[in-house]
Amino acid sequence: MEKEAFIKAVAEMLSNEEKAENSCYRIGESEFDYQLFKTFPIRRDEDLDTRRTLTTDKFLKALVKKFSKCQLKNLLDGRCFFNRTLSCCNGVEQLTCDPANPYRSYDGSCNNLEHPSWGKRGTALKHPFAPCYADLVSKPARSRSGAPLPQNRKLISELSEFLEQYGPNTSSSISMFLVFFFELTSLDMIGRANKRTQCATEGFRGCRADGLDRSAFVSPLTNPLRVLPDDLYYGRSGVSCLNFSPQEKANDRCELKHVGERNLESSYLDLSCLYGETPSFDTQGKLPLTQCGSTDVLVQKTPTTAQLVALSGLFAKLHNYCVDRIRSCPQSKEPVQERCRAFTIGVYQKLVYDQLLPVLFGDELYNMCGLNCEYNPYGEAVVSQVYKSGTGRFAHVWIPEQMLYKPQGRSEWLPFNVFFRNQETFDCSGVLAGSLETPINTNRLSDAIVNKFYTVDGERGTCLPCIDLARNRGAGLCPLVTYKHFVEQLVGEESSCYENFEDLSDMFEPKLLEFLASFYETPGDLDVLLANFERRAYPGANMPKLVSQSTCLQFKRLKCSDRFFYSWNPNLGEGARHLIEIFDFTALLALFTDFEDVPLEPFVVDGPKVPASEVRSYMDSVNYLFCQI
């Protein structure tokens, strides 16, 4: 069986390489979703790992046909007493770490000296408990009766319509600047890993270019989403198919176990999405800057907006600002680029934990979360599959129809989707200024993401929540109430039983329950993505309760497992520590934009401001600290 699995894996990889070279299998440059499912190449050193993963995947699928579910579950859960690694993996990856090296690696390895691969780029996302596949291995879960779960696009489309009619009318003072920073942190710890080939592509085809049907050129690299003829939006245009690329799995050690999806970034909050997987500095130790001062590493991670590019550019400019100041010191110590990288990451981590999370959590959860931990070498640095595909998608419900754009003092409202294309044509300060003054969308699913995401003409686009839900099910995420019970056990809360939809009234409004009951057979079938719409919340929090708890667990794990986290990194000098406390978004915006006034509370619309010139003067007065970094 292993030999057959290996032959099938090699055959599929060779076939995929042929398809990657054939333009019929690739999304064309004239199509609206060109680059939406962009794939990076499988590097030469990743080829063996990818082949081993695919071999194991084929092997497990063969076991599904051969053995009962009970036998297979015992095997995958680790209850069997024989070697559970296929013979195609002889030996394990040997990572050699220098414990005296004071700087973090670029791929995340060697952060934990006992487990050097923890948090490393390319490793698998973590299932907090056994995934809920219909066949225990790969097929998406079904309802308890065995019937399929609600049709993906129909559920999202009609949920959007329902919220438009019955959703509560509330407003928020939170700015889209917070959403873009939240997206930057997600991108930093979760790398997009669509199924890949050795040839990089701008996206594999699943549908015909006109969207009227599945393409004749569908490969294992894609899994198109169906749109029903009575679709509330696409029905009139006859679109019945949306492109979608499934995620690549990671089982490089050929282990017979439940498998997670591959993460193409280091898990740690270390700006790996900006710095890249290898050092890339000029002779002075500076980052080569491109659009809005960002780096090519991030700009190439499409799809991304002009706002996200400009926001990331603040940190790239901070790195180079640091280099200039250190090199002006009387005795400049090398390596300047690594000292400035450690400092820049420290500022970024401070902003995440001291500014972003308090706004999201509110005081009660922030104090309960336990973020005042110390480094724990026994904690694994990994991103939860549930967070990545489910609760971590929460920020998508905040996306509005339009964004404010303020180039050279002018103000104009533009469709959200406009900012995905031709980012180099936008005024960098103008997109940041607009994001600071654009309030988030509340209690709705905007047309911009449900029907017109990544559109070119403002009419035909794709569906971002549909992609989220497809990845939710494709990753084998267990139902909402299962995950809720799991979290409640972790935080010490009493669990409720959910025998009927009325029992879910602790989480959802009555009218929403009626809506969900019309789609799902039992409350135990609800997708975990629906946690984004629950009504429970901690006092002062800006996220639903289960989403808040999940986010707390994720960010606590990443902080407490990071040996180089700024607040306990022994290699940071006194100057670095003082500067990290001084630098915030107010300082970054004053130094690296052409704003005349900068906000003191950038995550709040219409908050207090101060003259940028005053902030710059103060920052000049502390330049001497860079000599102690």
N, C-alpha and C positions, 0 to 999 in steps of 0.2 A: 504493500500500500504506500509506503514511503517513497519507493522508487517511482511508482506511478504518479504520485503527487509531484515529485521533482520534475518529471518529464512534462507534466501538464503546466507546471509553473514556468519552466523555461520556454515552452511553446507559447504561453500567453505573453510573456515578456517580449519575445521576438516579434510576435504578431503586433503587440502594442507599438513597438519601435517602428514597424512598417507603417502603421496607421498615423503615427506622429509625423511621418515624412509625406503623408498623402493629404493634400489640401482639402479633400472631400470630408475628412474626419475632423477638420479643425474649423472653429468659428471664424468666419471671414471678416476682414477689416471693415467692410461696409455695414456689418450687423451691429445692432444697438448694444449687445452684450459682449462685444469683442473686448477681451482683457478682464471681464468680470470673473472668469474662472481660470485666470492665468496660472500656468504651472512653471515651477523652477525645475531645472534639470536634476536628475539623479547623478550625483558626483561619482567619480571613479571609485572612491573609497566607500561609497554607500551602496554600490551595485550588489555586492554579496549579501549585505543585510536585507536589502529589498527582496532579493531572490529567496532568501531563507524564510522571510515572513510569508511570502506568497506560497512557498512549498508547504509550510505549516498550515496555512489557511486551507489549501486543497486537501491536506491530510485530515484535518478536523471535519471538513465537509463530508469526506468519505466515511469517517467514523459515525457521523450522524445517521447514515443509511445502514450501517452495519450493526449498531448496538442500540439498546433501549435508552430512553432519556435518563433513567435513573443511573445506569452504568456510566453514561457520558458525564452526567452532573458530578458523580463521585470523582471521576478522573479530573475534570476541569477545576473542581474545588480543592484538589490536592489530597483526596482521601485514599488514593491508591499508593501502594508501597513499592512500586518499581520506578526505574528511571523515567522521568516524564519529559525528557528532552530527546528530540530526534537525532539520529546518528549523523545527519548532514551538518550538524554543528559540533565539530570536534574542538574542545577548548572554549575558553571565554575570552572576551576582550580584556587585555591587560593594559590598564592605564597607570602610568608612573607619575607620581606627584612629588613635587619638591615642597615639603612642609614649611620651608623657610622663605618661599616666594611670597612677598607681601601683597601681590596684586592678583585680582581675580582673573581667571581665564576668560577667553572670549566666547567659548562654546558652553560654558557653565560647568565643565568637568573640574574635578579636584577641589571643589568648594568644600565638600565633605571628604576628609582624608581617608576615612574608613570605607566609604562607599563612593569612589571617585565619579561614578557615572550618574549619581543622583542629581537631578536638575539639568542634566546635559542636553544640549540640542540633539534632536532626533529620537529621543526616548519616547515611550508611550505615555499618554495621559492615563490617569488612574481612575479605575472604577472603585468607588467607595464600598460597594458590595457587588455580588455577582450580577452581571447585566441581564436584562430581560429580553433575550432573543426568543423568537418562536421555536427555533430548533436548537437553542442553547449556544449556537455558534455565530450565526450571521444573519438569519432572516429576521426582519423587523417584527416586534411583538404584535400580538393580536389581542382582541378583547377576551374576556374570561370565557365567553361562549365559543371562542375559536373564530368568530367572524372578524373581518378586517376592521381596523380602527377607522375613524371618519376620514373621508377623502381630504387630503392635505389642503389643496387650494380652496375647496368649497368651505371648509371649516374657517380658514383665515378670512376669506372674502366676506362671509356672512357674519363673522364676529366683528369685523370692521364696520359693517353696516349696522349691526346691533348696537355697538358702542356709540355710533353717531346719533342713533335715535334715543337710546336709554342711558347712556353713560352720564354720570354726574357732571355738571358744569363747575369745574374748579379751575383755578389759575395758580400759577407758581411764579415765584421771583427768581427761580434758578435759571442761570444762563446756559446757552449751548456751549460756552467755553468749558464748563464742567464736563459736558458730554464728550467733547473732543479729547479732553485730558483722560477721561475714563476709557475711551477707545484706544488712546495711546498706551495706557497701561495694559489693556487686554492684548494689543498687538505685541507688546514687549514680552509678555509671558506665554502667549499662544501664537505660534507661527502657523499660517495657513498651509496645510499639507494636502492639497487635492492629489488624487492618484497621479503619479508622474511617470515620465519616460526619460531616457537619457537626453532626448531632444527637448529643450524648453519650448513651450507653446503659449499662445495667447488665449487658449481655451479649447476644449474638445467639444464637438458637436453631439447633441442628443436629439435636437429638433431640426426640422427644415428651416431655412432662413426666414420663410414667411410665417413660421409658427403654426401652420395649419395642421401639421401632423408630425409624428416622429420621423426622424431622418432615416433614410435607408442605410446610413453610415453610422450606426450606433455600435460602440465598443464597450468592453468592461470598464473603460475609463470614464464612462458617463452613465447617468441614470435619470433620464428626463422626467419631469413632473407633469402629470396629466391635468388638463383643464377641462371641465365638463361643459357641454354645449349651452347650458343655462347659466353660465357664469355671469355674475352681476355686472362685471366690467368688460371682460374679454368676449362674452357671448356674442355681442353685436359685431365684432370684428372677425369672428371665426377662429380666433387663436385657441388651439387645443393642447399646446405643448410649450413648456418652459424648460430651457436648458438647466442642467444641474450636474455638478461633478461630486461624486462621493469622496470621502476622505481616505487617505492611505493609512493602513494599519501598521503597527510596529510590534513585531515578535522576532527580533533579530537573533535571539538565542534558541529559536525553534522549540520553545517550551509548550507543552500541552496544557494550556491554561486559558482562562478568559483573556481576550486580547483587547487593548485600547488602541486609539488612533495615534498616529505619529504627531509629535510636536516639533515644528521646525525652528523654534526659538529655545533659548535656555529658559527654564521656568522662573528663575530669579528675576526680581525687578532690578535690572541692571542695564537698561537701555540697549539691550542686544539688538533690537530692531533698528537702532540708529548707528551703532558702532560696527555691526556686522560680525561674522564668525571668525575673522582674522584681522590683525591690526592693519589699519590703512591710514597712515599719517604722512604728511610731507616732511621735508628735512628738518623743519622747525618743531615738529610734533603736533602740527595742527591738522584738523579734519578738513579734507577738501570739501568745500560747500557748493551746493547746487541751488535748486529752487528754494527761495525764501530762507536761505541759509541752512537748509536741511542737507542730508547726505544722500547720495545715490542709493545706498542700501535701503533707506526707507521709501524714497520716491518710487522705487521699482516695485514696492509691495502693493500693487493695485488689487482691488479698487481702494482708492483713498481720496480724500477731499483736499482742496486747497487749504482749508482751515487746519487739518491735521498736519499737513506738510509744514505750514507756517508755525504751528505750535511746537512741533519737533525741532524746528530750526532754532528756537530759543535756547534749547539745550546744546545744540551743536555750536552755536555762537558763544555760549557760556564756556564751553571747553576751550575754544580758541582765545577768548578773553583771558582765561586763566593762564594759558601758555604765554601770551604777551606779557603779562604782569610778572610771572615767575622769571622769564628771561631778562627782565629789566632789573632784577635784584642783583646786588653786588656779587653774591656767590650763588649762582643758579645751579641747583643739584639735578642730576639726571636720575631716572628717566622722566623728563618733564611731562611727556604725553600720558604716562601711566598715573602720575600724581594728579594731573588735571582730570583724567578719566575717573579716578576714584572720587575726587571732589565733586565732579558734575553728577555722578551717580548718587552721591550722598545728598546733594540738593534735591534731586528728583525724588529720592526715597522719602526725604523729609516732607516734600509737598504732598506725596501720596498719603502718608500716615498722619501728618499733622494738619493738613488742610482739606484734602479730598474726602477721606473717610469720615471725619467728624460731621461734615455736611450731609453725607449719605446716611449715616447711622443715627444721628442725634446723640445727645449726651448719655442717655440710659444705656443703649446698646454699646456705644463706644467705650464706656467704662466697664461694661460687663464682658466685653469681647476678649480681654486678656492680652491686649497688644503690648503691654509693658513687660513682655517676656525677656528671657535671656537666650543666648544661642544654645540650641539643643542638638547635639551631634547625632542623636538617635531618631530625629524627625526627618522624614523623607521630603525633599523639596520637589513637589510635583503638582501639576494642575489637575483638578478633578474633572473627569469627563462630564459630570453633571453640570458643573459650573461653566465649562466651555460651551456645551451645546444647549444648555437649558437656562438656568437662572442667570448666568453671566451675560445673556442676551438682553437683559432688562433695558438697557439704555436705548435699544431700538424703538421702544414704545414712546420715547420722548422726542423723537425726530419730528419737526414741524414740516408744513408744506413749503415754507419759504424761509430764507435766511437774509438778514440784513447785511448789506455790503457797503462799506464807507471809504471809498478811495478818495484821497486828497480832500477830505472834508465833505464830499458829496454823500448822499444817502439814497440807496435804492434797495428794494426788496426783490430778490431773485429766487426762482425755484430751487429747492434744495439740491436737486440732481445736477444743476448746471455746474456745480463746483467739483464734480468728479473728473471733468475733462478740461484739457488746456490749462492746467494749473499755473503754468508759467506766465499766462497772460493776466493773472490777477495780481492786484496790489497787495503785498504781503501784510502790511499794517492794516489795510482796508478790510481784509477778511477776518483778521483777529479782532479789530474794533467792532465789526458786525456781530461776531459770535458772542462778544461780551454783552451786547445789547439785544440779542435775540432770546426771548424766553422759550423754555422747552414746551413741547406739546404735552397736554395732560389728559388722561382718561379717554384717549382716542388711539386709533391706528391710522396714521395719516395716509392719504392717497399717495403721497410721495414714496412710501415704502411698500404699500400693499399692491399697487398697480403700476407705478411709474418709476420703480427703483432702477437706477442706471439707464434712464431713458436718453434718447438723442432728440427725438422730435416732440417730447412732452405728451405723447399719446401711448406709444407702446413701450413698455418696460418689463421688468420682472418683479418678483414678490419676495422681499427680504424676509418677512416672517415665515413664508413658505419654505425658504431655504433653511431657516433656523429649525423649523419643525421637521423637515426631512433629515437634517443632520442629527436631531434629537432621536428620531426613530432609527436612523441608520447606525447610530452608536450604541443601540441597545439600551437606551435609558429606561429605567423602570418607571412605573406610573407615579403621578404626583403624590398620592397618599402614602405610597411605599417610602418614597424619599422623605416625606414629612415625618413619618414614624422614625426613620433613621436619625434625622436631625434632632428630633425631640429626645431620643435616647441620649444623644451626645450632650445636649444642653440641660438634661435633667428635667424636662417637662413631661407632664402626663399626656399620654396619647389618647385620641378619640377613635372610636370605631365608626366606619362609614358604610353602613348597610344600604342606605338609600341617599338620593341626592339632597334631601332635606337636611341630612346630617352635615352636609358641607356648608350649611348656613353660617358656620363660624368663620369660613374663609371667603365666601362669595355672596354678593347681593342676590336676593330672591329672583329677580328677573333674569340675572345672568345664569342662575342655576336652572331655570326653565329652559334657557337657550342651550346650555350644555347637555341637559337631559334629552333634548331632541336630537343630539348627535351621538352621544355615548350610551352604551347599554347599562353600565354600572359606574358608580363614582370611583371604583378601583381601576377604571380604564383611562382616566384623564391623563393626558400628556403633562409631563413636568413643566413644559414651557408655559402652561397656563398659570403657574405660580406668579407670573408677572402681572396678573390681573386680580389677585386677591385683595380684600379690603382691610385685612389686619395689618397693623404697623406699630412699631415701637413709638413712644411719644417723641415727637420732634424729628423722626426719621423721614427720609424722602424716598424710601423704597418699601415695598411690601415686606411683611415679616419674614416669610420663608426665604425670600431673595436676600434680605439683610443678613439672616443667619448663615446662609450659604456663602455670601461674600465675606462675612467675618471669618468663617472657618478657613476660606481660601487664603485670605491675606495674612491671617495669623500664621498659617503653616509656612508661607513663603518667607515671612520675616524671621520667624524663630529658627528656621533651618538654614539661614544665610550666615555663614561664618564671617563674611565681609560686610555685613550690614553696618551702616555708617555709625550708629550710636554705640556700637561696641568694637568697632574695627580698631585694633591697637596700632595700626600702621598710619593712621591719619594724624598729622601734626596738629598742634594747638591752633595754628592759623586756620587750618581747614575746618576744625570744629566750630570756631567762632564764625567763619564765613558761611558755613552751612546754615547756622541759625539765623544769620542776617539775610541771606538770599531767599526771596519768595517771588511769587509772580509779579508783585508790584515792582520789585527791582528788575526782574527780567524784562518786563514790558517797557520800563523806563530806559533801560540800557540798549535794547535791541529792536526797538520800533521807533517810528517818528511821532508817537503820541505826544501831544502837549500836556495832557493830564492822564494819570494812570489810576486804575481802581485799587482801593485798599481791600475790597472783597470781590475778587474777579468772578466768583461763582454766583454772584447775585446781580441781577439786572438793576441798573440805576442806583447802585450803591455809592458810597462816598468816594471822592477822588482827591488826589493831591497833584501839584505840578510836577511833571516828570523832571524838570530841571533841578528841583530840590532833592529828589531821590538820587539823581546822578551825582550831585554835589556830595551827598552823604556817602555814596558808594566810593567816590574818589578818596574820601577821607579815611577809608579803611583799606586802601590798596596795600598798605605796608604788611597786612596779614598774609598776603600771598607769598611773601618771603619766608613765612613760617609754615607753609602748607605741607 
